[in-house]
């Protein structure tokens, strides 16, 4: 099941491989989609990137220890879902 969403970037994110390249710019609204347990957001280069997972899935994958949040910590630190 794929659901289209819009997200607001609340903290800029720089590319891991190219630190001078911004992937997501604070204050900008991006198109995205929820795909089962994953959230993908279209970055500055117009590619859909995996940016979040449900907390349960993050725990299952060993990314975080607690499932006490809706989305993983990185996603909630960088984005806010505007419409779902």
C-alpha angles and dihedrals in degrees: 000000000000120000122188116230141173120224133192115221108227096177127032117243125207125210113262094218096040109033092189091058118087114216096183125016122214112250095021124119116227134193115241146156140225110225108186104289096355135080119207123189129192107243129208090279089056094248122132109242130189105247106158148014135195111276090245091056091046089054091047090053092046093244093124136007103223129059092199095116135064095232134018119276097254093055095048090047093054108029146039120201109234100186131006 
